[in-house]
Amino acid sequence: MSDDPFFVVKREVEQSLVQVGSLYQAWFQQLTNALEIVAAACLDLLIFNGTVQIVQSNPARFKLDRSHIDERKQFVQESRKKVEEMKSSVNNPSAARMGGQQGMRNNLMGSNKTRTDKYGRTEDEYKVSNQKFVEREQQQQQALMQDQDAQMSDVAVTVGNLREVARVMGSELDDQTRLLG
């Protein structure tokens, strides 16, 4: 049985799965840590921004001039921009797919060679092209949904106006009936 190729390959696959599992857990833990750190940084910036606003509202109490306050505000803005970039990068699904999983796959599988098809395009080029297409379609669908939402809002306003007109007409008819009767 030990010479059976199935069992030989099975052992190799099991070993690979153990290695991949530990690498995946490490990667996932790093991603989770990054998300937690970014969330903490957002909270810290929010608190820090509040303190800057307090100082700005009463600079004499804290013995700070305008330049020091502006310096602090600039620091908060720059820090917020950096945190937003990191947050966007960590939360961006296409970046995670392209960089994270694909990069991990290439490292794990050792497939650093780029293969091209008969048209000279690599698999990555197709993936990027497909991803751009999907994103473009999603944007178009989002725009269409926003247009539909706006139209539905207009319809709701029109229905409300018609309801009011019908109510006024009904009261007019009641008045006319009373006058005639």
GROMACS elastic network, one bead per residue, 0.5 to 0.9 nm:
[ bonds ]
;  ai    aj funct       b0    kb
    1     4     6  0.52732   500
    1     5     6  0.88812   500
    1     7     6  0.76726   500
    2     5     6  0.80326   500
    2     7     6  0.67551   500
    2     8     6  0.72724   500
    3     6     6  0.86178   500
    3     7     6  0.77443   500
    3     8     6  0.74208   500
    4     7     6  0.57182   500
    4     8     6  0.67035   500
    5     8     6  0.50144   500
    5     9     6  0.60928   500
    5    10     6  0.83034   500
    6     9     6  0.53043   500
    6    10     6  0.58857   500
    6    11     6  0.86203   500
    7    11     6  0.61039   500
    7    12     6  0.85980   500
    8    11     6  0.53536   500
    8    12     6  0.64813   500
    8    13     6  0.87831   500
    9    12     6  0.50163   500
    9    13     6  0.60700   500
    9    14     6  0.85105   500
   10    13     6  0.50859   500
   10    14     6  0.60873   500
   10    15     6  0.85886   500
   11    14     6  0.50852   500
   11    15     6  0.61729   500
   11    16     6  0.85671   500
   12    15     6  0.51183   500
   12    16     6  0.61233   500
   12    17     6  0.85665   500
   13    17     6  0.60469   500
   13    18     6  0.86142   500
   14    17     6  0.50244   500
   14    18     6  0.62829   500
   14    19     6  0.87386   500
   15    18     6  0.51593   500
   15    19     6  0.63545   500
   15    20     6  0.86273   500
   16    19     6  0.50887   500
   16    20     6  0.59863   500
   16    21     6  0.83283   500
   17    20     6  0.50123   500
   17    21     6  0.57885   500
   17    22     6  0.85346   500
   18    21     6  0.50630   500
   18    22     6  0.63527   500
   18    23     6  0.87123   500
   19    22     6  0.53584   500
   19    23     6  0.62840   500
   19    24     6  0.85571   500
   20    23     6  0.50383   500
   20    24     6  0.58961   500
   20    25     6  0.84724   500
   20   108     6  0.74332   500
   21    24     6  0.50482   500
   21    25     6  0.61170   500
   21    26     6  0.86132   500
   22    25     6  0.50907   500
   22    26     6  0.62172   500
   22    27     6  0.86068   500
   23    26     6  0.51165   500
   23    27     6  0.61228   500
   23    28     6  0.85237   500
   23   104     6  0.88627   500
   23   108     6  0.89741   500
   24    27     6  0.50340   500
   24    28     6  0.59742   500
   24    29     6  0.84210   500
   24   104     6  0.87089   500
   25    28     6  0.50668   500
   25    29     6  0.59956   500
   25    30     6  0.85520   500
   26    29     6  0.50954   500
   26    30     6  0.62158   500
   26    31     6  0.86563   500
   27    30     6  0.51327   500
   27    31     6  0.62238   500
   27    32     6  0.86203   500
   27   100     6  0.87524   500
   27   104     6  0.89943   500
   28    31     6  0.50273   500
   28    32     6  0.60962   500
   28    33     6  0.85190   500
   29    32     6  0.50165   500
   29    33     6  0.60471   500
   29    34     6  0.85116   500
   30    34     6  0.60635   500
   30    35     6  0.85984   500
   31    34     6  0.50370   500
   31    35     6  0.62342   500
   31    36     6  0.86649   500
   31    90     6  0.75706   500
   32    35     6  0.51231   500
   32    36     6  0.62316   500
   32    37     6  0.86400   500
   33    36     6  0.50825   500
   33    37     6  0.60976   500
   33    38     6  0.85435   500
   34    37     6  0.51290   500
   34    38     6  0.60863   500
   34    39     6  0.85443   500
   34    86     6  0.89470   500
   34    87     6  0.88303   500
   34    90     6  0.74752   500
   35    38     6  0.51654   500
   35    39     6  0.61438   500
   35    40     6  0.86007   500
   35    87     6  0.75186   500
   35    90     6  0.69949   500
   35    91     6  0.81965   500
   36    39     6  0.51071   500
   36    40     6  0.61430   500
   36    41     6  0.85625   500
   37    40     6  0.50312   500
   37    41     6  0.60549   500
   37    42     6  0.85792   500
   38    42     6  0.61831   500
   38    43     6  0.86886   500
   38    83     6  0.66001   500
   38    84     6  0.85566   500
   38    86     6  0.72637   500
   38    87     6  0.62372   500
   38    90     6  0.88350   500
   39    42     6  0.50882   500
   39    43     6  0.63461   500
   39    44     6  0.86669   500
   39    83     6  0.89863   500
   39    87     6  0.82279   500
   40    43     6  0.50894   500
   40    44     6  0.60992   500
   40    45     6  0.85560   500
   41    45     6  0.60532   500
   41    46     6  0.85047   500
   41    80     6  0.87172   500
   41    83     6  0.70518   500
   42    45     6  0.51525   500
   42    46     6  0.61904   500
   42    47     6  0.87363   500
   42    80     6  0.74744   500
   42    83     6  0.69611   500
   42    84     6  0.84045   500
   43    46     6  0.50281   500
   43    47     6  0.62907   500
   43    48     6  0.85247   500
   44    47     6  0.51595   500
   44    48     6  0.59770   500
   44    49     6  0.84282   500
   45    49     6  0.58332   500
   45    50     6  0.84200   500
   45    76     6  0.67623   500
   45    79     6  0.76358   500
   45    80     6  0.68502   500
   46    49     6  0.51292   500
   46    50     6  0.63219   500
   46    51     6  0.88717   500
   46    76     6  0.89560   500
   47    50     6  0.50734   500
   47    51     6  0.64745   500
   47    52     6  0.88171   500
   48    51     6  0.51089   500
   48    52     6  0.62976   500
   48    53     6  0.86933   500
   48    76     6  0.75044   500
   49    52     6  0.50391   500
   49    53     6  0.62437   500
   49    54     6  0.86750   500
   49    72     6  0.87837   500
   49    73     6  0.76054   500
   49    76     6  0.64806   500
   49    77     6  0.89884   500
   50    53     6  0.50871   500
   50    54     6  0.62637   500
   50    55     6  0.87142   500
   51    55     6  0.62199   500
   51    56     6  0.84768   500
   52    55     6  0.50828   500
   52    56     6  0.60007   500
   52    57     6  0.86092   500
   52    69     6  0.71835   500
   52    72     6  0.68157   500
   52    73     6  0.68090   500
   52    76     6  0.86192   500
   53    57     6  0.61200   500
   53    58     6  0.87839   500
   53    69     6  0.89811   500
   53    73     6  0.86485   500
   54    57     6  0.52051   500
   54    58     6  0.66108   500
   54    59     6  0.83676   500
   55    58     6  0.53460   500
   55    59     6  0.53011   500
   55    60     6  0.85658   500
   55    61     6  0.79545   500
   55    62     6  0.65994   500
   55    64     6  0.79997   500
   55    69     6  0.74511   500
   56    59     6  0.54717   500
   56    64     6  0.87822   500
   56    66     6  0.83068   500
   56    69     6  0.64457   500
   56    70     6  0.89598   500
   58    61     6  0.57169   500
   58    62     6  0.71428   500
   58    63     6  0.89576   500
   59    62     6  0.53373   500
   59    63     6  0.59203   500
   59    64     6  0.52915   500
   59    65     6  0.66350   500
   59    66     6  0.79050   500
   59    69     6  0.80623   500
   60    64     6  0.63935   500
   60    65     6  0.78529   500
   61    64     6  0.79965   500
   64    67     6  0.81023   500
   64    68     6  0.61496   500
   64    69     6  0.68821   500
   65    68     6  0.56314   500
   65    69     6  0.65778   500
   65    70     6  0.88409   500
   66    69     6  0.51396   500
   66    70     6  0.60642   500
   66    71     6  0.85136   500
   67    70     6  0.50249   500
   67    71     6  0.60273   500
   67    72     6  0.86232   500
   68    72     6  0.62781   500
   68    73     6  0.86615   500
   69    72     6  0.51151   500
   69    73     6  0.62056   500
   69    74     6  0.85687   500
   70    74     6  0.60123   500
   70    75     6  0.85147   500
   71    74     6  0.50855   500
   71    75     6  0.62152   500
   71    76     6  0.87366   500
   72    75     6  0.50269   500
   72    76     6  0.62847   500
   72    77     6  0.86893   500
   73    76     6  0.50939   500
   73    77     6  0.62258   500
   73    78     6  0.86551   500
   74    77     6  0.50855   500
   74    78     6  0.61111   500
   74    79     6  0.84257   500
   75    78     6  0.52068   500
   75    79     6  0.59538   500
   75    80     6  0.83809   500
   76    79     6  0.51211   500
   76    80     6  0.59252   500
   76    81     6  0.85197   500
   77    80     6  0.50925   500
   77    81     6  0.61739   500
   77    82     6  0.87130   500
   78    81     6  0.51138   500
   78    82     6  0.63125   500
   78    83     6  0.86747   500
   79    82     6  0.51103   500
   79    83     6  0.61225   500
   79    84     6  0.85144   500
   80    83     6  0.50796   500
   80    84     6  0.60188   500
   80    85     6  0.85519   500
   81    84     6  0.51105   500
   81    85     6  0.62009   500
   81    86     6  0.86790   500
   82    85     6  0.51189   500
   82    86     6  0.62723   500
   82    87     6  0.85304   500
   83    86     6  0.50647   500
   83    87     6  0.59317   500
   83    88     6  0.84188   500
   84    88     6  0.59065   500
   84    89     6  0.83860   500
   85    88     6  0.51076   500
   85    89     6  0.60887   500
   85    90     6  0.85965   500
   86    89     6  0.50031   500
   86    90     6  0.60521   500
   86    91     6  0.84165   500
   87    90     6  0.51967   500
   87    91     6  0.59473   500
   87    92     6  0.82203   500
   88    91     6  0.51722   500
   88    92     6  0.56144   500
   89    92     6  0.52412   500
   89    93     6  0.85698   500
   89    95     6  0.68240   500
   89    96     6  0.80278   500
   90    93     6  0.81213   500
   90    95     6  0.79324   500
   90    96     6  0.72506   500
   91    95     6  0.82903   500
   91    96     6  0.77310   500
   92    95     6  0.53807   500
   92    96     6  0.62484   500
   92    97     6  0.87144   500
   93    96     6  0.50120   500
   93    97     6  0.60566   500
   93    98     6  0.85164   500
   94    97     6  0.50269   500
   94    98     6  0.59643   500
   94    99     6  0.81830   500
   94   131     6  0.75489   500
   95    98     6  0.51849   500
   95    99     6  0.55500   500
   95   100     6  0.71142   500
   96    99     6  0.53929   500
   96   101     6  0.66342   500
   96   102     6  0.85291   500
   97   100     6  0.54921   500
   97   101     6  0.52191   500
   97   102     6  0.63321   500
   97   103     6  0.86858   500
   98   101     6  0.63782   500
   98   102     6  0.53000   500
   98   103     6  0.70804   500
   98   124     6  0.85485   500
   98   127     6  0.84506   500
   98   128     6  0.82341   500
   99   102     6  0.56887   500
   99   103     6  0.52242   500
   99   104     6  0.78485   500
  100   103     6  0.53837   500
  100   104     6  0.59641   500
  100   105     6  0.84424   500
  101   105     6  0.58729   500
  101   106     6  0.84935   500
  102   106     6  0.60926   500
  102   107     6  0.85290   500
  103   106     6  0.51451   500
  103   107     6  0.61834   500
  103   108     6  0.85270   500
  104   107     6  0.50958   500
  104   108     6  0.59596   500
  104   109     6  0.83170   500
  105   108     6  0.51032   500
  105   109     6  0.57393   500
  105   110     6  0.78989   500
  105   111     6  0.79633   500
  106   109     6  0.52381   500
  106   110     6  0.54064   500
  106   112     6  0.59998   500
  107   110     6  0.51639   500
  107   111     6  0.70279   500
  107   112     6  0.75126   500
  108   111     6  0.80274   500
  109   112     6  0.84591   500
  110   113     6  0.83269   500
  111   114     6  0.77260   500
  114   122     6  0.64271   500
  114   123     6  0.78341   500
  114   124     6  0.84916   500
  115   120     6  0.86858   500
  115   121     6  0.81088   500
  115   122     6  0.56440   500
  115   123     6  0.70240   500
  116   119     6  0.74100   500
  116   120     6  0.50859   500
  116   121     6  0.50570   500
  116   123     6  0.69617   500
  117   120     6  0.52769   500
  117   121     6  0.56621   500
  117   122     6  0.65192   500
  117   123     6  0.81108   500
  118   121     6  0.76336   500
  119   122     6  0.89136   500
  121   124     6  0.81775   500
  121   125     6  0.61396   500
  121   126     6  0.70321   500
  122   125     6  0.51661   500
  122   126     6  0.65099   500
  122   127     6  0.87293   500
  123   126     6  0.51458   500
  123   127     6  0.62140   500
  123   128     6  0.86739   500
  124   128     6  0.60644   500
  124   129     6  0.84049   500
  125   128     6  0.51136   500
  125   129     6  0.59960   500
  125   130     6  0.84334   500
  126   130     6  0.59421   500
  126   131     6  0.83842   500
  127   130     6  0.50456   500
  127   131     6  0.59518   500
  127   132     6  0.85153   500
  128   132     6  0.61159   500
  128   133     6  0.85367   500
  129   132     6  0.51789   500
  129   133     6  0.62076   500
  129   134     6  0.86670   500
  130   134     6  0.61206   500
  130   135     6  0.85529   500
  131   134     6  0.50679   500
  131   135     6  0.60892   500
  131   136     6  0.84875   500
  132   135     6  0.50726   500
  132   136     6  0.60147   500
  132   137     6  0.85275   500
  133   136     6  0.50747   500
  133   137     6  0.61338   500
  133   138     6  0.85432   500
  134   137     6  0.50915   500
  134   138     6  0.60843   500
  134   139     6  0.85885   500
  135   138     6  0.50015   500
  135   139     6  0.61515   500
  135   140     6  0.86211   500
  136   139     6  0.50999   500
  136   140     6  0.62527   500
  136   141     6  0.86470   500
  137   140     6  0.50240   500
  137   141     6  0.61103   500
  137   142     6  0.84762   500
  138   141     6  0.50222   500
  138   142     6  0.60075   500
  138   143     6  0.85361   500
  139   143     6  0.61203   500
  139   144     6  0.85218   500
  140   143     6  0.50636   500
  140   144     6  0.60927   500
  140   145     6  0.85484   500
  141   145     6  0.60714   500
  141   146     6  0.85453   500
  142   145     6  0.50750   500
  142   146     6  0.61835   500
  142   147     6  0.86346   500
  143   146     6  0.50463   500
  143   147     6  0.61912   500
  143   148     6  0.85915   500
  144   147     6  0.50566   500
  144   148     6  0.61518   500
  144   149     6  0.85486   500
  145   149     6  0.60396   500
  145   150     6  0.85653   500
  146   150     6  0.61798   500
  146   151     6  0.85821   500
  147   150     6  0.50888   500
  147   151     6  0.61732   500
  147   152     6  0.85607   500
  148   152     6  0.60144   500
  148   153     6  0.84987   500
  149   152     6  0.50254   500
  149   153     6  0.61582   500
  149   154     6  0.86393   500
  150   153     6  0.50636   500
  150   154     6  0.63003   500
  150   155     6  0.86868   500
  151   155     6  0.61605   500
  151   156     6  0.85765   500
  152   156     6  0.60809   500
  152   157     6  0.85892   500
  153   156     6  0.50254   500
  153   157     6  0.62696   500
  153   158     6  0.86332   500
  154   157     6  0.50980   500
  154   158     6  0.61707   500
  154   159     6  0.86090   500
  155   159     6  0.60543   500
  155   160     6  0.84906   500
  156   159     6  0.50927   500
  156   160     6  0.61579   500
  156   161     6  0.86250   500
  157   160     6  0.50346   500
  157   161     6  0.62136   500
  157   162     6  0.86605   500
  158   162     6  0.61337   500
  158   163     6  0.85255   500
  159   162     6  0.50074   500
  159   163     6  0.60652   500
  159   164     6  0.86002   500
  160   163     6  0.50495   500
  160   164     6  0.62931   500
  160   165     6  0.86952   500
  161   164     6  0.51027   500
  161   165     6  0.62175   500
  161   166     6  0.86103   500
  162   166     6  0.60365   500
  162   167     6  0.84802   500
  163   166     6  0.50746   500
  163   167     6  0.61280   500
  163   168     6  0.86475   500
  164   167     6  0.50235   500
  164   168     6  0.62044   500
  164   169     6  0.85537   500
  165   168     6  0.51102   500
  165   169     6  0.60645   500
  165   170     6  0.85143   500
  166   170     6  0.60135   500
  166   171     6  0.85976   500
  167   170     6  0.50661   500
  167   171     6  0.62692   500
  167   172     6  0.85947   500
  168   171     6  0.51735   500
  168   172     6  0.61293   500
  168   173     6  0.86223   500
  169   173     6  0.61304   500
  169   174     6  0.85804   500
  170   173     6  0.50808   500
  170   174     6  0.61965   500
  170   175     6  0.86278   500
  171   175     6  0.61644   500
  171   176     6  0.86039   500
  172   175     6  0.50201   500
  172   176     6  0.61375   500
  172   177     6  0.85461   500
  173   177     6  0.60366   500
  173   178     6  0.85457   500
  174   177     6  0.50792   500
  174   178     6  0.62127   500
  174   179     6  0.86507   500
  175   178     6  0.51422   500
  175   179     6  0.62149   500
  175   180     6  0.86649   500
  176   179     6  0.50527   500
  176   180     6  0.61057   500
  176   181     6  0.83714   500
  177   180     6  0.51684   500
  177   181     6  0.57775   500
  178   181     6  0.51571   500
